[in-house]
Amino acid sequence: MAFAENSKKLGLLRLSGFWCAAGRQANIDPTVLYPLVKFQEPKYRLAAILVRMSQRGLLLSEAEQMVEQLEFVTGENCEPQAFDILVCALENHARESVALEIVLRKLLEIIPEDKWQLRARAETLRQTLLQAKPSGFNESKLNNLNLPLISF
């Protein structure tokens, strides 16, 4: 929130965003996060998205808000490497949060065809996530239920 209230701190927000995209995690209380739409420039909104992607307890509703902002942060006047930065952040954080799968799905829809290497990285990540959790069930919770094994 301090970033949006003090424009001099927006550079720190960008630095935090790149830091999170590289695999770091920002431990921030979600209740103090400023709404994404309050950041007027795409580069700052992208940074805010990257920081949120690193949150361990990311809610599906928060991921849906990110999805709504993807075209804004990757459109005209955006960070030149926005798609690459987003894919990098997903590669580093998608395994930790199921909610980020919808961000990946939307990103695959909007990555331009000429960015084939980036599309391949995103598709590889999607395949990896599908193999890791093909049914969408949390395997550890399922094992904790101690259900009897059924054999045919």
N, C-alpha and C positions, 0 to 999 in steps of 0.2 A: 504494500500500500504506500510505503514511503517513496517508492520510485515514481508513482504517478503524481503524488503531491509535490514533489520536488524535482523539477525537470533536470536539475544538475546531476541527479542520481540515475538518470536513464542509461548512461554509459555503463554503470555498474550492473544494471539489469541485463544489458546486452552481454556483458562479460559473464554474468551468471548463467545466462541462456546457453552460451557456447560451452561453458564449463559443464553444464548438465548434459548437453548433446554429446559431449565426449565421454560420458559414462558416469559422471559424478552425480550425487544425489543432494538436493537441497532439502533440508528438513525444516519445512515451514508449516505453521499452523494453517490449514486450508481456510479457516474463517477470516484470516487477514488478507487473503489474496484479493487483489483488485480485479474487478470484472474485465475480461479481455477487450470488450468493445470500448472501454475507456481510453485505451491506447490508440491515438489517432494515426500514428505512422506504422506501416507494416513491419518495419524492422523491430520496433519495440513490442508490437503484439506477438511477433514470431518469438522473440526472446521470452516473453511471458508464457507462451505455449510450451517452449522447451523446458522452462523451470517446472511447469505443472506436470509435464511428462515424467519427470524424475520422481514424483511423489509416490511413495509406496502404497498408500491407501486411496489411490485415485478412484473416484466414483464414476460410474457409467455416465451420469448426467454431466460431469465435468468433461469427459471425453467427447460427449456429444457437442458441447459448447466449442471444443477445439475443432471438431469436424466442420462446424458452421463457419469457422474463421479461416480454414485452409485456403480457400480461393482468394481471400483478401491478402493473406501473407505471401502467396505465391504468384499473384497477378502482377499488373504493371506497377512500376516504382517500388518493387520489392527487393529484398536482399538477393543479390545475383545468384547465390548458391543455396537458396531457400530449400529447394527440393532435396539437395544432397544433405543439407544439415538436418532436415526432418527425418530422412531415411536413416542417417547415422544415429540420431536420438532414438528412433524406434529399434534399431539393432541393439542398442545398449539397454533399453528399458522395457521393451514389449514382453519379454519373458517374465517380468516381475508384476505386470498388471494386465489382466485379461481385458480391461476396459480399452486399452490402446489398440486392440485388434480392429475396432471400428475406424480408428484414425488411419491405420494401415490400409484398410479396405478403400477408404475415400481417397487416400493418396495414390493408390494404384489406378484409380479412375481418372485422376487429373494430371498425372505425370505425362508430359508431352511424349509423343511417339519417338521423336528424335533423340530422346535421352534413354536409349535402349539399355545402356549399362546400369543406369540407376533403376530402371524398371526391373531389370534382372535381379538386382540386389533386393529390391522390395518383394519381388515374387519368391525369391529364395527364402526370405524371412517368413513370408506367409506360409510356405510349405513346411518350414521348420516348426512354426507354431501349430500347424495342423497335425503334424506328427507327434508333437509333444502332448497335445491335448485334443485328440481327434473327436472325442465325444462331448467336450465342453464340461465334463465332470471334474471336480477336484478329486484326484485319485487318493490323496491322503485321507480326505473326509470319507470317501467311499470305503476305504480299508478300515477306518475306525468304526464303521457300522457293524462290523463282524457278521456280515450276512453269510449264510451257508452257500457253499459252492454248488452250483447245479451242473451236473454232467449229463451228457446224452449218450 
